[in-house]
Amino acid sequence: MAKKLAVITWDTAAGELYAQQIQTYFGNDLRIATYSVQAGNINQIAPSDVYLVSTCAFADRDIDQLLPPGGEVVISEVHITQESLTRLLAVPRNTQALLVNINQPMATETIAMLNHLGVTNIRFTPYYPGAPEPPRLACAVTTGERRYVPDWVEEVIDLGPRFLSGDTFFSLAYHLNYEWILRKPEFQAYLSSLAECTYSIEQMLNRSVQLESLADLFQKALDSGVIGVNNNGSVFVCSPKAAEILKIPAERLFSQHVQEVLAFFPFAESIANRKAIHNRMVEHQGVCLNVSIQPFYQQNTLIGAFCVFQQAQDREKRQQKARRQIPAGGHMTKYTFDSIIGESRPMQTAKDLARKMAASSAAILITGESGTGKELFAQAIHAASPRSGSPFVAINCAAMPDSLLESQLFGYEEGAFTGAKKGGHIGFFETACSGTLFLDEIEAMSPMLQVKLLRVLQEKEIVRLGGVDVIHVDVRVIAASNEDLSTIVREGGFRKDLFYRLSVLPLQLPPLRERGLDIQLLLRHIQDNMHASFILSSEALRVLLSYQWEGNVRELRNCVEYLICLEKQVIQPEDLPFNIQASFAHERTIEPQPVPEPAPVRPDAAGQALEQLRRRAGSDLTPYRFLLAQLVLVPSMGRKALSEQAARSGLTLTEQTIRTMMSHLEELKLVEIRRGRGGTQITALGREAARALASQPIKSPI
């Protein structure tokens, strides 16, 4: 059944405004009726669940005689907005002004409210209809009652109608059982707009959220200890189980600051980072505790945090004690899939497949030539996986001898060998717990270590060097090799069973020479990172695009660094590194193989096309000559690549301009525009036109 609310005011307009405000936040299920002295219906108030009463309406009346029996009475309070308060505070100090309202009680009440809000820079004189003749002051302040301001007032500051206070809404919500509206974002925004102290409401809301969260945690953690702190860091909840585990009476903790009585719990870290902490191991009086902390926020403001903890089992105790020797940071990823530059089909295929692999926890084997970005992909996979919040640990299996590699992977106990650290040392498998372990150049691992790695993958367990305890590890393994591992397996150099354990999800990365125009994208990206300003000539670019790049992206980066050292503005083929020049020279000494000739072009066709193009373009064919020349060098290019290359050549061609020019060239059958990533390709007729243009002088030669 719908609740009923009666709004009773002196002024009719004010009553309707209050009713509209309430309806906005309480919804249409609440039935609201308005009564006012001005409307003359104050003696006809119908029975309601709640009566919202303005004191001005009963200044000369007995409220008990006018209100029907039953129902709750809420006295309305009204406030101005923060914007209006700021406006008043900007008025010069010791300003004298009239405070104009509809009657004497409302004028006096408004002055008291403004003084309470700190408006002491204005000396107010109340004025209302029927008041004695006021002093002739130049300024008047009113809350929506401009019609009562004397005509001789020079400056009127109209703050607009006042709004129901937060305390009024809180009382209405309580009596109507509408507490849920207090958490609505739009209501919270309304509260923030008012110039009032809503401390009591905020505390009640925070308290409500704390208690609800606590009840939920108790249901999920009946065998765990629970500690709750408020936004000041004071303990307000300590469950009986918590007191039992900590061996501290609960009454000693209440109202104490958590950093003073429970400093071993990482509340400060969780709150400072605004992140939950899961399964952190701490020690208290020789007892190892498994701790999880969850901070809670209301309107982006901290209102408290809860800690759920249990005693660790003996085996877990030993594992976590060793893990605490490793600093929290240092093993995180720097790269994501957005860091991988490449738009070619082979690279897009590899990235799409890697993204799908990221969702799994199965082992991945990444293969590809040196410099193709295997660790880059491994980091991107980890960053996109559910394990992204846990460590990413990388180790190169070829970079250290077997004995050192074994101790690094599995760790060791104190006294395991001469020179072992006191207290032992944690291994990378434990460091990467819940995260990812990247094993680069896996083919270099010795047969003995291959056996131990196989057991870890099968059983998810390790034993440290010199130890006897079996330690459970939850680690995803990503291995990488720049060799054909399947061939090494057939030759007996790598265990077949381990190969199949590692290659559950195989990922092959393409070499740079198969990535087409990605070479240009990578070249520009490397140049930008190194702040290199040189420009490649068309011939130099053709050489780089045709080079085999046996060192892949690493070799390309080396090439850019070499060209920077030359300090030349324009790079010609003879400026390229000697190995690239040698490769190009070798290609030129090889007798060219005959290639199928395209369909013959009529001798006059190119001339006719150029004549039509000249009529369309005018006297300056420079941009068209540039586009055709670029398409001759690189058979398929996109508008973005053409625009960037034009800028390097001193031309300003936007992608939209290139789109229009390409449409003209396509109409003349000089190019063919393909959809998707096919780019724009030059036709046989276009090649003839490009040759003809190259031999003709033009207005602004490139």
N, C-alpha and C positions, 0 to 999 in steps of 0.2 A: 504494500500500500504506500502511495506517495506521501512524503512528508509535507507539512504545511508551515509556511513562514509568513509572519505579518511584519511589515516594515512600517514604522510609525515615526513621522517627522513633523516639524513645524512647516517646512517649505515643501510644496508638491514636487517641484523639479528635483530637489535633493533626494526625496524618497524614490522617485523613478530611477535616478542615477544609481542609488545603492542597490535597488532591485536588479538592475541590468548587470552590475558588477557581479553580484552573487550568482545570478543565472549563468553567467559566462563560465564560471569555474565549477559550480555544483551541477550543472546540466538541467535539462528540461524536466527531469523526474521530480524536481522540487517545485511545489505549487507556491507562488509568491503573490501576496496581496499587499497593496500600499494604502496607507491612511495618513492624512496630514491635517493640520489645523487650517491651512489655507483652503483645502478642498472641502472642509466642513463635514467630513465623514469620520472624525476621530471618535465620535460616540457610537459608531456602528461596527466596532472591531469584532470580527468573527473568531471563534475558537481556533487556535493554532497550536502546533507543537512547540514553536519557538516564536518569541516576540522580540524583534530588534527595535529598540527604543532609543530615540534621540532625546537627551535630557531637556533640550529646548522645547520640545513638544509638550512637556508637562511642567513648564516653569510655574504656571499658576493653576495646576490641576492635580487631583489626587490620582496617581497611577493605579492604585489598587481598585478604585471604583470603575475605571475605564476598561481595564483588561479583564477578559473572561477568566474564570477559574481554570487552574491547570495550565500546563505549558511552562517552559523555561523563559526567563527574561534575560536578554543580553543588551547591555548598554553600549551603544555604538560609539566608537572612537574614529576620528577621521584625521588624515595627515595629508600634507602636501608632498609633491614628488621631490626627488633628489635634484632634478633640474631647477625646480622653483627655489629650493633652498640655496643652491649655488648662486642663483640670480640675486637673491636678497642679500647674501653675504658679500656680494660685490658692491653694494651701495656704500658710499662714503660714511665713515663713522660720525656719530652725533647728528645724523640726518633726522629731521622731524617729519612725521607723516601721519595721515589719517589711516586708521584701519577700519575699512568700510565693510559691514555685513548686514544681514537682513533684520537683525534685532540685537538688543543689548547683550543677552547671554551669549549669543554666537560670536559677537565681536570680541567680548571679553575672553571667551574660551580660545579664540584664534590667537589673540595676543599672548596668552599663557603658553599655548603650544609652540609658538615661534620663539619665545624666550627659552623654553625648554630645549629647543633644537639649537640654541646658540646664537640666535639672531639678536644680538645685543648692540649692534651698531646703529639700530634705528630706534628712535623714541616714538612709540605709537600713542595716538589719541583715538579712542574708540568713537565711531560714528555710525549711525543707523537711522532709519526713518523714525521721526519723532524725537530725536535726540536734541539737546540744546545746541544753539548755534556754535559751531566749532571755530577754533582759530583758523585764519586763512593761510593754510600751509600749501606750499607749492607741489607737494607729492602726496599721493594716496596709494595704499596697498589694499587690494580686495581679492577675495576668492570667488570669482565668478559673479559678483554683484555690482558690476560697473554701473548699472542703471541708477544706483543710489549715490554715486559719487557726485559731489557738488560740481556745478559747471565751471567754477572759477579755478579748479585744480589744474595745474599746468601739466604734470606728469602722473600718469596712472600706471601702476604695476599690477596687472591682472594675472594672478597665479592660476586662474582657472578653478573649477570646482575641486573640493577636497575629496579624497578617496578613503574608503574604509581601511582601517589599520590591519596589520597582520594579526594582532591580538584579537581583534573582533572576528576575523575569519576563523581563527583557531577556536574561539569559544563556540561559534556557530557549528563548525565541523564536529566538535565534541558532542554538543547537545543533539545534533541531527544524525549522529553516527556516520558522518561523511569524512572520517579522518583521511581516507585515501586521496582526497583532493590536494592535501598538503604536499604530496610528493610529485604532483604534476609539474612538468618543466615550465609550462606557461604560468602556473601559480608562483613558482619559485622566481621567475622573471619579474612578476608583478611585485613580489616582496622586495626584490632588489631595487625596484624603481622608486620605492617610498623612502621618504626622509624620516626614518624611525629606527629605533633599536629593536630588532627582532630576536634578541638573545634567547629569550625563553622558548620561542618556537623552534629556533635552530637546535637548542639543547634537547628539546623533546623529540625532534625528528632524529637527531643523532642517536639518542638513547634508544629510540624505537628500532633503528637499523641495527644497532649493536645487539640488542636482545634477540631480534629475529635471526641475525647471523649466528649468534651463539647457539640458539636452539637447533639450527640446522647442523652446526658442527658437532653438537652433542650426539645427534642421531647417527652421524657418520663415524664417530670416533669414541665409542663407549668405553673402550679399553685404553684410551689415550688420555694424557693430561692436557688440560686446556688453560691457557693464560690469556686474558684480554686486557688491553690497555686503551685508554681514551686518547683524544687528540693532544692532550698535554703529556702523554707518556705515563700517566698514573695507572696502576693496576686496579681494575674494577671487577675482574672475575678471576677466580682461581678454583678450578674444579677439585673435588676431593682426591681424584687420582693424581692430579698435578702435585698437590701437597704431599701425597704419599711418595711419589717418585723423587721429588726434590728434598724430602725430609725437612720441610719448612712449614710451620703452621700457616694456614691461609690468612688468619687475622694479622699476621706480621707483614703480609704483602699488600693488603688493601690500602689504597690511597698513597702508596709509596711509588716513587719514580722507578720505572723498570731498570734504568741504567744504574741505579744505586743498589738494587736488591737482586737483580737478575741480569747482570751485565754480560754474562756468557751467551745469552740469547741474542741473535743478530737482528733485533728490532730496528735499530738505527740504520743498518744497511738496507733493509727492505723498504723502509719509509723513504730514505734518501733517494733510492733508485726507482721508487714507485713501482716495484716489482715484487711478486711473490717469491719466496725461497722454498724450494722443495727438497726434502731429504738431505738436509745439511747435518753433519755430525758435529756435536759439541760435547765437551766433557765437563762434568760437575761432580766434585768430590769423588773422583775416581770412577764415576759412572758415565758410560758413553750413551748419549741421547741422540736419537734420530728426530730432527726438528724440521717442521714446515711452518712458515709464517705467511699470513695473507693480510695486507693492508686494505682498508676500506675507505672509499672516498664518496662524499656527497657534494654534488655541484663542483667537482674538481678540488674540493677541500678535504683534507684528511680528517676523519672522524674517529679513527681507531684502528687497531690491528689485533689479530688473534694468532696465537701460537699453539699448534697441536704437536705433541711430542710423545715418544715412547722410548723405553730402554732398548738399546740395540742388543741383538743376540751376540754370543761370544765370537763366532766366526766373522760376523759383520763388523764387530768391534775392532778386530785385528786389521781387517781390510781398510776401514775408514781411518784408523790411526795412522796408517802408512800414507793414505791419500792426502792427509792434512799437511804432509811435508811439501807438497807441490803448491806453489802460489796459484791463486784463483785465475789470474789472467795469463795472457801470452799464447794461448792455443786457440785462437779464433780466426775465422775466415776474413779475408779482405775483399774477395771478389764474389759477384753474383752473376746470373745469366745476362744481366744488363751490361756487365763488364766485357762480355765476349763480343768483339767486333767481327761482323761478317753477315752478308746478305745473300751469298751464293747458295744455290740449291743444296750442295753437299753439307755446307755449314748449318743451314737451317734444319736439315734432316737430323744432323747430329745433336743440335740443341733441343729440338722437339723430343727426340728419344731420351735425352738426358733428363729433361724435365719430368717425363713419365717415370723414369727410374728413381727420381728423388723421392717419390711417394712411398717407395718400398724400403725394406730394411735388408734386402738380399745383397750379397757381395757383388761388386762390380769389377770387371776387368777392362781398363781403358788401354787401348793400343793405338799406336801412331808413331810417326817418325819424331826424332828429337826436334823440339821447338814448335810442335803443333798445339801446345797448350793443355797437356794432360792434367797438370796440377790445377790449372785455372778451371777446368771442367770439374775436377774433384771438389774444389772449394765451392763452386756454384751449386753442385748437387747437394752438398751438405747444407748450404745456406737456404736452399729451397725445401729441405726435408723437415719432418717433424723433430729431428734431432738438432735443429739449428741453434737452440739455446744451450747446447752442451759443447764440450771442446772438440776442435778439429786438430788432430795431431798428425804431422807429416814427417816421414823419415825416409832417407834414401838408402836402400839396402846395399848399394854398391859403394857407399862412401865410408864404410868402416869395416874392420875385420870381424870375423864370425863371433869371437868371444865378446867383443864390445857390443856388437849388434844384439846378441842374445841378452846381455844384461840390460841393455836399453829397452828392449821389447818387453821382457818379463820381470825385470827388477831383481833385486837380490836381498838376502838377509844379512844381518851383521855377521862378519867373520866368514862369509862365503868364500872369499879368496883374499890374497894379500893385497892390501890397498883398499879394501871395501870400506865404505863409509860407516861410521858408528851409527847404529840404529837402522842400517840397511838403506835401501833406495827403492823408490817406487818406479815401475816400468811404464812404458807408453800405453800398454793395454789398459792399465788401471787409470792412468791419466785421462785416457779417452773414454772412460766409463760413461755410458749413455750417449756417447757422441760417435765420431768417425775417426778411424785410423787409416791414413793414406800411406801405402807402401809403394814407393817409386822404385823403378828398375828391379822389380821383383825377381827377374831372371837371374840376378846375381846372388840370390840367397843360396847358402850351402845346403846339401841334401839333409844334414842333421837338423838344421833350422826349419827346413821344409816339413819335416816330420812333426816338429813341435807346433808349427803354425797350423798344420792340418788338424791336430787335436783341438786347438783352440776354436777353430771354425766348426768342428763337429760337436764338441762338448760345452763350449762357452765357458771354459775353465782354464786357469793357468796355475802353475806352481813356480814360485820364485827360485832363483839360483840359491842353493844352500838351504832351502826351506822344505817343509813337508805339508804345510797347509794348502788345501785346494781353495782357490779364490775364484768366485763367480764373476764374470765380466760380461757386460752387455755393450758390445761394440760392433758397429758396422765397419767392415773392411772394404776399402777401395784400393785395388792394386793397379799398377800401371807398368807398361813395358814398351820400349821402342824397338823390340825385336819381335819376330814372328814366333810367339810362344808355342804355338801348336807344332811348328817345325822342331823346336828345341825338345818338346815332349817326345816326338817320334825318334829323335836322335838320342834319347835317354838322358838329356841334360836337365830335365825338370820332371817332377813326379806327375803322372797322369791324374791320379786321384785329387791332388792339390789343384791342378789346373782346372778341373771341372768344379771344384768347390769355389774357386775364385771367379770363374767366368759364368756364374749363374746369369748375370746380366752383362753381356759383352757390348762394348762401345768402341767403335773404330772412328778415329779422327782423321779427316782428310788432310793431305799435304797441301801446302800453300799453292803449289803449281797447278792444282786442280780446282782452285777457288776463284779463278777468273778475276773479275773486277774487285774482289775483296782486297787484292793487292793495293789498289788505289785507296780504298777506304782505310786500310791499315797504315799505308804510307802517310796519309793526311793526319790520322789519329796520332801517330808517333811524332810527326812534325809539330803538331799542336802541343803535345806534352813536353817536347824539348824546346819549344818556342823557336823553331827553325823557320826562316822566311824565304828559303831558296825556292826557285821555280824550275820544274823539269821541262826541258824542250820536248817537243813532240817525238823526236827521234829517241831521246833518252828514255822517255816514258815507254816507247814501244820495246826498247831493249829490256827494261825491267819487267814488262808484262810477259815477255817471251822467255825470260830466264827461268831456269829449273828450280831454284831456291831449295837446294838440298838441306840447308840449315833452317828452312821455313821462317817463321816469324822472328826467331832469334837472329837469323842472318839478315833479315830485312831491317831490324833495329840497328844492327851493326853498320849496315850500309848507310842509314840516315846519319848516324853519328860521324861516319867518315865524311859524308858530304858537308856536314856542318863545319868540320875542321877546314875545308877548302875555302870557306868564306867567300863563295861566289853567289851572285844573285841568280844567274841562269845556269843550270847544269846541262852540259852537252854529253853525248855518249862517251867521249874521250875522258870525261871527268869521273866516270864511274869507277868503283874499285877494280883492281887489275884482274881479279878472278872473273868478274862479270864481263869485263872487256874481252878477256881471253875466250870465254864461252861464246860471246857474240862473234868474235873474229873466226872462231872455229866453225860456227854455223855458216858464215859467209863463204868459207873455203869449200864447203860441201856443195857439190853440184845440185842445183835445185831439181826436185822431182817434178815432172809434169803433173799439173792438176787440171781437173775438168774445167774447161772454159764455160763461162755463163753464156746464155743465149745471146747471139750477136745483136748489137744495137745499130740501128740505122744511122749512117753518118750524120744525117741532118737532125736526128732526134734530139741529141744533147743541145745543139745550137738553138733549136726551137724552144726547148725547155728553159734554157738560160734567158732567151729573149723574153719569154713570159714572166720569168722570175724577176728580170730587170724592170719590167713594167710595173710589177707589183711592189718591188722593194725600193724603187727609185734609183738614184745615182750611187748610193753606197751599198755595195754587196758584202761588206766586210763580215757582218754577223753570219750570213749564209755561207760564205766561204769557210769561216771557222767551223761551223757545225758539220759541213760536208767533209772537211779535212779530218776532223776528230773521228767521224764515223768510218772513214777509210782506215785510220789507224786501229781503232777498236771497233770491230764489226757490230757490237751491240752495246749501247750506253743508255742510261736513264737520264731524265732531265736534271736531277740533282747533281749527278756526276758531271754533266756538261756545264751546268751553271758554275760549279766550283772550279772546273778547269778553265772556264772563260775568265773568271776573276784572276786566276794565276797568270793568264796571258794578257791581262790589262783591259779586258772587256767587261762591261757590266750587263749581264744577261740574267734576268730573273727566270725562275722556273715557268712562270706564266707567259713571259715573252717567248721562251723556248717552245712552250706548248703551241703558241700561235704560229711561230715560224715553222715548226714541224708539220703542222696542218697544211701550210702553204706548200711545203716540199712534198708532202704525200699527195696533194692534189695534182702535182706535176709528175707523179710517179718516180720521184727521185729517192724517196725513202719509204719504208714500210713500218708502220707503228703497230707493235704487238701488245697484247694485253698482259697484265700481271708483271712478272719480273723479266719478261722477254726483252724489254727495252725497245729502242728504235734501231732498225737495221737499214743500211744503205743498199739500194738496188744497183743492178749493173748500169742502168741509165744514170743513176746518181754518181757512180764512180767516174763515168765519162764526163759528167758535168763538173765534178770536182777537179779533174785533170785540166779541163778547159779553163776553169776559173783560176787555177794555180798559175797558168801561163799568161793570164791577162792582168794588166795593171789596174788597181782599183783605188778608190778615193783615199782610204786609210789602211794601208797594208799592215798586216799583223806582224 
